Amino acid sequence: MSGEVAAEIMTTHVLDLAKKGHRLDGRGLDDMRPVKITLGYVASADGSALAEIGGTKVLSGIKVEVGKPFPDTPNAGVLTTNAELVPLSSPVFEPGPPTVEAIETSRVVDRAIRAADAVDLAGLCITPQEKVWVCYVDCHVLDHSGNLIDAAMLAASAALTHTTVPAKKFEVGEDRPLNPKHVPIETTFVRLGDAIVVDPAREEEIACQGRLTIATDEAGNVVAMQKGKIGAFSPQDVMELTDRAFAHGDRLRDLIRKL
């Protein structure tokens, strides 16, 4: 049986199950896979966390270094987010330049961090117009079983909350915690026919007609959204999914706080 035929059969099966309110792995439509967060996964990083959502594993490492500010923001630090989708994590990834999926993942995570004002960039200024802290947020996909965006966001948020600014190393003061002001969490939903499910597995991502990622913070704000695929979501869908996103976001933020 060819790969295309097998994929088509699987897509039909996924959609038939969703029509009956079921999913491949037995979850309910609004159930996430098991979530696990491990802090300090990389000893050499200034902050790190491994986030696991089901079989999807993303490692986020934070590096904080002294650098120069951008000319248009001379009194603010710099935040850079990058996502690496290495071939070892999935047969669909290949060596070479960043793929569209890698670029989208890094941009969506970066947008949520910035829109939530999670990192106080003004507080990362050392000497106005001359010297600031540059915060690199790197997300490495170790295993891809669907829903990379949410796993990358979870890993990045957890890592940022446990990041140390290494001032002693650069002789600009005493080490201090980064202390993010907010903890953004992204929750992704996909449309499978008339059903809309949370935390899609890889087979559900392939079968879906539309995808919506909603980023929330603990202050009750929707800080970002990302629409993917060609399927549509009605205004009522968006309102209902936003409520669901806050519920999942609050639960995951509690998980980070308890670490």
Phi and psi in degrees as GROMACS dihedral restraints (atoms count N, CA, C in turn):
[ dihedral_restraints ]
;  ai    aj    ak    al  type     phi  dphi    fc
    3     4     5     6     1   -70.1    20    10
    4     5     6     7     1   159.4    20    10
    6     7     8     9     1   -62.5    20    10
    7     8     9    10     1   -37.1    20    10
    9    10    11    12     1   -65.7    20    10
   10    11    12    13     1   -41.9    20    10
   12    13    14    15     1   -66.1    20    10
   13    14    15    16     1   -43.0    20    10
   15    16    17    18     1   -61.8    20    10
   16    17    18    19     1   -41.1    20    10
   18    19    20    21     1   -64.9    20    10
   19    20    21    22     1   -39.4    20    10
   21    22    23    24     1   -66.1    20    10
   22    23    24    25     1   -39.9    20    10
   24    25    26    27     1   -64.1    20    10
   25    26    27    28     1   -42.6    20    10
   27    28    29    30     1   -64.7    20    10
   28    29    30    31     1   -41.4    20    10
   30    31    32    33     1   -60.8    20    10
   31    32    33    34     1   -44.3    20    10
   33    34    35    36     1   -61.4    20    10
   34    35    36    37     1   -41.0    20    10
   36    37    38    39     1   -65.4    20    10
   37    38    39    40     1   -43.9    20    10
   39    40    41    42     1   -61.1    20    10
   40    41    42    43     1   -43.8    20    10
   42    43    44    45     1   -68.5    20    10
   43    44    45    46     1   -37.5    20    10
   45    46    47    48     1   -64.8    20    10
   46    47    48    49     1   -41.0    20    10
   48    49    50    51     1   -64.0    20    10
   49    50    51    52     1   -44.8    20    10
   51    52    53    54     1   -61.7    20    10
   52    53    54    55     1   -35.0    20    10
   54    55    56    57     1   -62.4    20    10
   55    56    57    58     1   -28.1    20    10
   57    58    59    60     1   -96.2    20    10
   58    59    60    61     1     4.1    20    10
   60    61    62    63     1    82.3    20    10
   61    62    63    64     1    20.4    20    10
   63    64    65    66     1  -118.4    20    10
   64    65    66    67     1   166.8    20    10
   66    67    68    69     1  -136.0    20    10
   67    68    69    70     1   162.7    20    10
   69    70    71    72     1   -55.5    20    10
   70    71    72    73     1   -41.1    20    10
   72    73    74    75     1   -95.3    20    10
   73    74    75    76     1    11.3    20    10
   75    76    77    78     1    86.5    20    10
   76    77    78    79     1    -0.6    20    10
   78    79    80    81     1   -72.2    20    10
   79    80    81    82     1   158.7    20    10
   81    82    83    84     1   -77.6    20    10
   82    83    84    85     1   168.8    20    10
   84    85    86    87     1   -62.2    20    10
   85    86    87    88     1   -28.5    20    10
   87    88    89    90     1  -112.0    20    10
   88    89    90    91     1    25.7    20    10
   90    91    92    93     1  -103.1    20    10
   91    92    93    94     1   131.2    20    10
   93    94    95    96     1   -87.0    20    10
   94    95    96    97     1   159.0    20    10
   96    97    98    99     1   -70.6    20    10
   97    98    99   100     1   166.3    20    10
   99   100   101   102     1   -56.8    20    10
  100   101   102   103     1   139.5    20    10
  102   103   104   105     1  -116.3    20    10
  103   104   105   106     1   135.5    20    10
  105   106   107   108     1  -139.3    20    10
  106   107   108   109     1   137.0    20    10
  108   109   110   111     1  -125.5    20    10
  109   110   111   112     1   129.8    20    10
  111   112   113   114     1  -119.3    20    10
  112   113   114   115     1   118.8    20    10
  114   115   116   117     1   -86.7    20    10
  115   116   117   118     1   157.9    20    10
  117   118   119   120     1    63.5    20    10
  118   119   120   121     1    33.7    20    10
  120   121   122   123     1   -68.8    20    10
  121   122   123   124     1   -28.3    20    10
  123   124   125   126     1  -118.7    20    10
  124   125   126   127     1   109.4    20    10
  126   127   128   129     1   -64.9    20    10
  127   128   129   130     1   -30.0    20    10
  129   130   131   132     1   -81.3    20    10
  130   131   132   133     1    -9.8    20    10
  132   133   134   135     1   -84.7    20    10
  133   134   135   136     1   158.8    20    10
  135   136   137   138     1   -78.2    20    10
  136   137   138   139     1   -14.5    20    10
  138   139   140   141     1  -169.5    20    10
  139   140   141   142     1   143.2    20    10
  141   142   143   144     1  -158.9    20    10
  142   143   144   145     1   155.3    20    10
  144   145   146   147     1  -157.5    20    10
  145   146   147   148     1   141.0    20    10
  147   148   149   150     1  -103.9    20    10
  148   149   150   151     1   121.6    20    10
  150   151   152   153     1  -108.8    20    10
  151   152   153   154     1   130.4    20    10
  153   154   155   156     1  -121.7    20    10
  154   155   156   157     1   122.2    20    10
  156   157   158   159     1  -119.8    20    10
  157   158   159   160     1   101.4    20    10
  159   160   161   162     1    62.3    20    10
  160   161   162   163     1  -129.0    20    10
  162   163   164   165     1   -88.3    20    10
  163   164   165   166     1    -0.1    20    10
  165   166   167   168     1   -87.5    20    10
  166   167   168   169     1   127.2    20    10
  168   169   170   171     1  -127.8    20    10
  169   170   171   172     1   126.5    20    10
  171   172   173   174     1  -129.8    20    10
  172   173   174   175     1   129.7    20    10
  174   175   176   177     1  -104.0    20    10
  175   176   177   178     1   125.9    20    10
  177   178   179   180     1  -111.7    20    10
  178   179   180   181     1   128.3    20    10
  180   181   182   183     1  -118.9    20    10
  181   182   183   184     1   135.4    20    10
  183   184   185   186     1  -109.8    20    10
  184   185   186   187     1   131.0    20    10
  186   187   188   189     1  -124.7    20    10
  187   188   189   190     1   128.8    20    10
  189   190   191   192     1  -118.3    20    10
  190   191   192   193     1   121.4    20    10
  192   193   194   195     1  -134.3    20    10
  193   194   195   196     1   162.3    20    10
  195   196   197   198     1   -83.3    20    10
  196   197   198   199     1   135.0    20    10
  198   199   200   201     1  -152.7    20    10
  199   200   201   202     1  -168.0    20    10
  201   202   203   204     1  -101.1    20    10
  202   203   204   205     1   145.2    20    10
  204   205   206   207     1   -74.9    20    10
  205   206   207   208     1   163.7    20    10
  207   208   209   210     1   -72.6    20    10
  208   209   210   211     1   147.5    20    10
  210   211   212   213     1   -57.2    20    10
  211   212   213   214     1   -33.7    20    10
  213   214   215   216     1   -85.0    20    10
  214   215   216   217     1    -9.0    20    10
  216   217   218   219     1  -134.5    20    10
  217   218   219   220     1    68.6    20    10
  219   220   221   222     1   -68.2    20    10
  220   221   222   223     1   -16.1    20    10
  222   223   224   225     1  -111.6    20    10
  223   224   225   226     1    21.5    20    10
  225   226   227   228     1  -132.4    20    10
  226   227   228   229     1   147.5    20    10
  228   229   230   231     1   -72.0    20    10
  229   230   231   232     1  -178.1    20    10
  231   232   233   234     1  -122.5    20    10
  232   233   234   235     1   136.6    20    10
  234   235   236   237     1  -121.4    20    10
  235   236   237   238     1   128.5    20    10
  237   238   239   240     1  -130.4    20    10
  238   239   240   241     1   127.2    20    10
  240   241   242   243     1  -116.6    20    10
  241   242   243   244     1   137.0    20    10
  243   244   245   246     1  -142.0    20    10
  244   245   246   247     1   142.9    20    10
  246   247   248   249     1  -121.6    20    10
  247   248   249   250     1   133.0    20    10
  249   250   251   252     1  -114.9    20    10
  250   251   252   253     1   119.9    20    10
  252   253   254   255     1  -108.1    20    10
  253   254   255   256     1    89.0    20    10
  255   256   257   258     1   -78.9    20    10
  256   257   258   259     1   147.2    20    10
  258   259   260   261     1   -57.3    20    10
  259   260   261   262     1   -29.4    20    10
  261   262   263   264     1   -64.7    20    10
  262   263   264   265     1   -21.0    20    10
  264   265   266   267     1   -83.4    20    10
  265   266   267   268     1   -18.1    20    10
  267   268   269   270     1  -166.3    20    10
  268   269   270   271     1   144.3    20    10
  270   271   272   273     1   -63.9    20    10
  271   272   273   274     1   -19.2    20    10
  273   274   275   276     1   -82.7    20    10
  274   275   276   277     1   -11.3    20    10
  276   277   278   279     1   -94.7    20    10
  277   278   279   280     1   140.4    20    10
  279   280   281   282     1  -126.7    20    10
  280   281   282   283     1   155.3    20    10
  282   283   284   285     1   -64.2    20    10
  283   284   285   286     1   156.2    20    10
  285   286   287   288     1   128.1    20    10
  286   287   288   289     1  -163.3    20    10
  288   289   290   291     1   -61.3    20    10
  289   290   291   292     1   160.6    20    10
  291   292   293   294     1   -56.3    20    10
  292   293   294   295     1   135.3    20    10
  294   295   296   297     1   -81.3    20    10
  295   296   297   298     1   170.6    20    10
  297   298   299   300     1   -59.4    20    10
  298   299   300   301     1   -39.1    20    10
  300   301   302   303     1   -65.7    20    10
  301   302   303   304     1   -38.6    20    10
  303   304   305   306     1   -66.9    20    10
  304   305   306   307     1   -43.7    20    10
  306   307   308   309     1   -64.2    20    10
  307   308   309   310     1   -43.6    20    10
  309   310   311   312     1   -63.0    20    10
  310   311   312   313     1   -44.1    20    10
  312   313   314   315     1   -59.9    20    10
  313   314   315   316     1   -47.2    20    10
  315   316   317   318     1   -65.6    20    10
  316   317   318   319     1   -40.4    20    10
  318   319   320   321     1   -69.3    20    10
  319   320   321   322     1   -39.2    20    10
  321   322   323   324     1   -68.8    20    10
  322   323   324   325     1   -40.0    20    10
  324   325   326   327     1   -65.6    20    10
  325   326   327   328     1   -45.3    20    10
  327   328   329   330     1   -60.3    20    10
  328   329   330   331     1   -43.1    20    10
  330   331   332   333     1   -62.2    20    10
  331   332   333   334     1   -41.5    20    10
  333   334   335   336     1   -65.3    20    10
  334   335   336   337     1   -42.5    20    10
  336   337   338   339     1   -61.9    20    10
  337   338   339   340     1   -44.5    20    10
  339   340   341   342     1   -70.2    20    10
  340   341   342   343     1   -46.2    20    10
  342   343   344   345     1   -65.3    20    10
  343   344   345   346     1   -31.8    20    10
  345   346   347   348     1   -79.3    20    10
  346   347   348   349     1    -6.9    20    10
  348   349   350   351     1    55.1    20    10
  349   350   351   352     1    40.4    20    10
  351   352   353   354     1   -64.3    20    10
  352   353   354   355     1   -43.6    20    10
  354   355   356   357     1  -102.6    20    10
  355   356   357   358     1   125.0    20    10
  357   358   359   360     1   -75.1    20    10
  358   359   360   361     1    91.7    20    10
  360   361   362   363     1   -65.8    20    10
  361   362   363   364     1   -33.9    20    10
  363   364   365   366     1   -63.5    20    10
  364   365   366   367     1   -33.2    20    10
  366   367   368   369     1   -74.0    20    10
  367   368   369   370     1    -7.7    20    10
  369   370   371   372     1   -96.2    20    10
  370   371   372   373     1     8.7    20    10
  372   373   374   375     1   -82.6    20    10
  373   374   375   376     1   129.3    20    10
  375   376   377   378     1   -98.5    20    10
  376   377   378   379     1   -55.6    20    10
  378   379   380   381     1  -132.6    20    10
  379   380   381   382     1   113.4    20    10
  381   382   383   384     1   -48.9    20    10
  382   383   384   385     1   133.2    20    10
  384   385   386   387     1    71.1    20    10
  385   386   387   388     1    -3.8    20    10
  387   388   389   390     1  -124.4    20    10
  388   389   390   391     1   -48.1    20    10
  390   391   392   393     1  -142.6    20    10
  391   392   393   394     1   127.0    20    10
  393   394   395   396     1  -140.7    20    10
  394   395   396   397     1   168.1    20    10
  396   397   398   399     1   -86.0    20    10
  397   398   399   400     1   134.8    20    10
  399   400   401   402     1  -108.8    20    10
  400   401   402   403     1   121.0    20    10
  402   403   404   405     1  -106.1    20    10
  403   404   405   406     1   113.4    20    10
  405   406   407   408     1   -97.5    20    10
  406   407   408   409     1   125.0    20    10
  408   409   410   411     1  -112.2    20    10
  409   410   411   412     1   105.4    20    10
  411   412   413   414     1  -107.8    20    10
  412   413   414   415     1   130.3    20    10
  414   415   416   417     1  -117.3    20    10
  415   416   417   418     1   120.6    20    10
  417   418   419   420     1  -113.9    20    10
  418   419   420   421     1   120.3    20    10
  420   421   422   423     1   -80.0    20    10
  421   422   423   424     1   118.1    20    10
  423   424   425   426     1   -95.3    20    10
  424   425   426   427     1   -30.1    20    10
  426   427   428   429     1  -152.8    20    10
  427   428   429   430     1   126.4    20    10
  429   430   431   432     1  -111.2    20    10
  430   431   432   433     1   106.8    20    10
  432   433   434   435     1  -124.7    20    10
  433   434   435   436     1    28.9    20    10
  435   436   437   438     1   104.5    20    10
  436   437   438   439     1   151.6    20    10
  438   439   440   441     1    63.2    20    10
  439   440   441   442     1    53.6    20    10
  441   442   443   444     1   -65.2    20    10
  442   443   444   445     1   -38.6    20    10
  444   445   446   447     1   -59.8    20    10
  445   446   447   448     1   -48.7    20    10
  447   448   449   450     1   -64.8    20    10
  448   449   450   451     1   -39.9    20    10
  450   451   452   453     1   -67.3    20    10
  451   452   453   454     1   -39.7    20    10
  453   454   455   456     1   -66.1    20    10
  454   455   456   457     1   -41.1    20    10
  456   457   458   459     1   -65.2    20    10
  457   458   459   460     1   -42.1    20    10
  459   460   461   462     1   -63.3    20    10
  460   461   462   463     1   -43.4    20    10
  462   463   464   465     1   -64.2    20    10
  463   464   465   466     1   -43.2    20    10
  465   466   467   468     1   -65.6    20    10
  466   467   468   469     1   -44.9    20    10
  468   469   470   471     1   -63.7    20    10
  469   470   471   472     1   -42.7    20    10
  471   472   473   474     1   -64.3    20    10
  472   473   474   475     1   -42.3    20    10
  474   475   476   477     1   -65.7    20    10
  475   476   477   478     1   -40.5    20    10
  477   478   479   480     1   -64.2    20    10
  478   479   480   481     1   -36.2    20    10
  480   481   482   483     1   -70.7    20    10
  481   482   483   484     1   -13.3    20    10
  483   484   485   486     1  -125.3    20    10
  484   485   486   487     1    37.9    20    10
  486   487   488   489     1  -102.4    20    10
  487   488   489   490     1   139.5    20    10
  489   490   491   492     1  -107.7    20    10
  490   491   492   493     1   132.6    20    10
  492   493   494   495     1   -82.6    20    10
  493   494   495   496     1   113.9    20    10
  495   496   497   498     1   -81.6    20    10
  496   497   498   499     1    65.8    20    10
  498   499   500   501     1   -64.1    20    10
  499   500   501   502     1   -37.5    20    10
  501   502   503   504     1   -60.3    20    10
  502   503   504   505     1   -40.7    20    10
  504   505   506   507     1   -58.5    20    10
  505   506   507   508     1   -35.3    20    10
  507   508   509   510     1  -102.9    20    10
  508   509   510   511     1     8.3    20    10
  510   511   512   513     1    56.9    20    10
  511   512   513   514     1    46.1    20    10
  513   514   515   516     1  -127.4    20    10
  514   515   516   517     1    28.9    20    10
  516   517   518   519     1   128.1    20    10
  517   518   519   520     1  -161.2    20    10
  519   520   521   522     1   -96.0    20    10
  520   521   522   523     1   146.6    20    10
  522   523   524   525     1   -58.1    20    10
  523   524   525   526     1   146.0    20    10
  525   526   527   528     1  -149.9    20    10
  526   527   528   529     1   155.0    20    10
  528   529   530   531     1   -71.0    20    10
  529   530   531   532     1   148.3    20    10
  531   532   533   534     1   -65.5    20    10
  532   533   534   535     1   -37.8    20    10
  534   535   536   537     1    52.0    20    10
  535   536   537   538     1    71.0    20    10
  537   538   539   540     1   -57.2    20    10
  538   539   540   541     1   144.5    20    10
  540   541   542   543     1   -77.2    20    10
  541   542   543   544     1   -29.4    20    10
  543   544   545   546     1  -141.2    20    10
  544   545   546   547     1   160.4    20    10
  546   547   548   549     1  -121.9    20    10
  547   548   549   550     1    91.9    20    10
  549   550   551   552     1   -73.6    20    10
  550   551   552   553     1   142.6    20    10
  552   553   554   555     1  -130.7    20    10
  553   554   555   556     1   136.2    20    10
  555   556   557   558     1  -106.6    20    10
  556   557   558   559     1   138.8    20    10
  558   559   560   561     1  -125.6    20    10
  559   560   561   562     1   123.8    20    10
  561   562   563   564     1  -107.9    20    10
  562   563   564   565     1   135.1    20    10
  564   565   566   567     1  -122.8    20    10
  565   566   567   568     1   148.2    20    10
  567   568   569   570     1  -129.8    20    10
  568   569   570   571     1   149.9    20    10
  570   571   572   573     1   -93.1    20    10
  571   572   573   574     1   125.1    20    10
  573   574   575   576     1  -119.2    20    10
  574   575   576   577     1    89.7    20    10
  576   577   578   579     1    68.2    20    10
  577   578   579   580     1  -124.5    20    10
  579   580   581   582     1   -87.7    20    10
  580   581   582   583     1   -11.4    20    10
  582   583   584   585     1   -90.3    20    10
  583   584   585   586     1   147.2    20    10
  585   586   587   588     1  -124.5    20    10
  586   587   588   589     1   119.6    20    10
  588   589   590   591     1  -115.4    20    10
  589   590   591   592     1   152.7    20    10
  591   592   593   594     1   -94.9    20    10
  592   593   594   595     1   157.5    20    10
  594   595   596   597     1    48.4    20    10
  595   596   597   598     1    68.0    20    10
  597   598   599   600     1   -67.9    20    10
  598   599   600   601     1   135.1    20    10
  600   601   602   603     1   -74.1    20    10
  601   602   603   604     1   168.3    20    10
  603   604   605   606     1   -58.0    20    10
  604   605   606   607     1   -42.1    20    10
  606   607   608   609     1   -63.3    20    10
  607   608   609   610     1   -34.0    20    10
  609   610   611   612     1   -73.9    20    10
  610   611   612   613     1   -34.1    20    10
  612   613   614   615     1   -63.3    20    10
  613   614   615   616     1   -39.9    20    10
  615   616   617   618     1   -68.4    20    10
  616   617   618   619     1   -36.6    20    10
  618   619   620   621     1   -84.2    20    10
  619   620   621   622     1   -16.5    20    10
  621   622   623   624     1   -71.6    20    10
  622   623   624   625     1   156.9    20    10
  624   625   626   627     1   -98.9    20    10
  625   626   627   628     1   -21.5    20    10
  627   628   629   630     1  -156.1    20    10
  628   629   630   631     1   153.0    20    10
  630   631   632   633     1  -135.3    20    10
  631   632   633   634     1   138.7    20    10
  633   634   635   636     1  -136.2    20    10
  634   635   636   637     1   124.4    20    10
  636   637   638   639     1  -110.4    20    10
  637   638   639   640     1   127.6    20    10
  639   640   641   642     1  -119.7    20    10
  640   641   642   643     1   123.6    20    10
  642   643   644   645     1  -101.8    20    10
  643   644   645   646     1   130.1    20    10
  645   646   647   648     1  -126.2    20    10
  646   647   648   649     1   162.9    20    10
  648   649   650   651     1  -124.6    20    10
  649   650   651   652     1   175.9    20    10
  651   652   653   654     1   -75.4    20    10
  652   653   654   655     1    -8.4    20    10
  654   655   656   657     1   -89.3    20    10
  655   656   657   658     1     3.3    20    10
  657   658   659   660     1    87.3    20    10
  658   659   660   661     1    21.7    20    10
  660   661   662   663     1  -105.3    20    10
  661   662   663   664     1   141.7    20    10
  663   664   665   666     1   -87.8    20    10
  664   665   666   667     1   112.8    20    10
  666   667   668   669     1   -97.5    20    10
  667   668   669   670     1   -17.9    20    10
  669   670   671   672     1  -166.5    20    10
  670   671   672   673     1   157.4    20    10
  672   673   674   675     1  -142.1    20    10
  673   674   675   676     1   150.5    20    10
  675   676   677   678     1  -139.3    20    10
  676   677   678   679     1   123.1    20    10
  678   679   680   681     1  -100.4    20    10
  679   680   681   682     1   134.9    20    10
  681   682   683   684     1  -132.6    20    10
  682   683   684   685     1   162.2    20    10
  684   685   686   687     1    67.8    20    10
  685   686   687   688     1   178.7    20    10
  687   688   689   690     1   -96.9    20    10
  688   689   690   691     1   -14.0    20    10
  690   691   692   693     1   -67.0    20    10
  691   692   693   694     1   157.3    20    10
  693   694   695   696     1  -106.9    20    10
  694   695   696   697     1   157.2    20    10
  696   697   698   699     1  -126.7    20    10
  697   698   699   700     1   130.6    20    10
  699   700   701   702     1   -75.9    20    10
  700   701   702   703     1   162.8    20    10
  702   703   704   705     1   -54.4    20    10
  703   704   705   706     1   -37.7    20    10
  705   706   707   708     1   -66.3    20    10
  706   707   708   709     1   -39.8    20    10
  708   709   710   711     1   -57.8    20    10
  709   710   711   712     1   -46.5    20    10
  711   712   713   714     1   -62.4    20    10
  712   713   714   715     1   -41.1    20    10
  714   715   716   717     1   -63.1    20    10
  715   716   717   718     1   -44.4    20    10
  717   718   719   720     1   -67.4    20    10
  718   719   720   721     1   -40.2    20    10
  720   721   722   723     1   -68.5    20    10
  721   722   723   724     1   -31.3    20    10
  723   724   725   726     1   -63.8    20    10
  724   725   726   727     1   -42.8    20    10
  726   727   728   729     1   -61.1    20    10
  727   728   729   730     1   -42.1    20    10
  729   730   731   732     1   -66.0    20    10
  730   731   732   733     1   -37.0    20    10
  732   733   734   735     1   -64.6    20    10
  733   734   735   736     1   -40.0    20    10
  735   736   737   738     1   -64.0    20    10
  736   737   738   739     1   -41.0    20    10
  738   739   740   741     1   -62.6    20    10
  739   740   741   742     1   -46.6    20    10
  741   742   743   744     1   -67.9    20    10
  742   743   744   745     1   -40.4    20    10
  744   745   746   747     1   -61.9    20    10
  745   746   747   748     1   -43.9    20    10
  747   748   749   750     1   -63.2    20    10
  748   749   750   751     1   -38.8    20    10
  750   751   752   753     1   -65.3    20    10
  751   752   753   754     1   -42.4    20    10
  753   754   755   756     1   -71.7    20    10
  754   755   756   757     1   -33.9    20    10
  756   757   758   759     1   -65.7    20    10
  757   758   759   760     1   -38.1    20    10
  759   760   761   762     1   -61.9    20    10
  760   761   762   763     1   -37.6    20    10
  762   763   764   765     1   -63.8    20    10
  763   764   765   766     1   -40.6    20    10
  765   766   767   768     1   -66.1    20    10
  766   767   768   769     1   -42.5    20    10
  768   769   770   771     1   -62.4    20    10
  769   770   771   772     1   -29.6    20    10
  771   772   773   774     1   -83.1    20    10
  772   773   774   775     1    -6.4    20    10
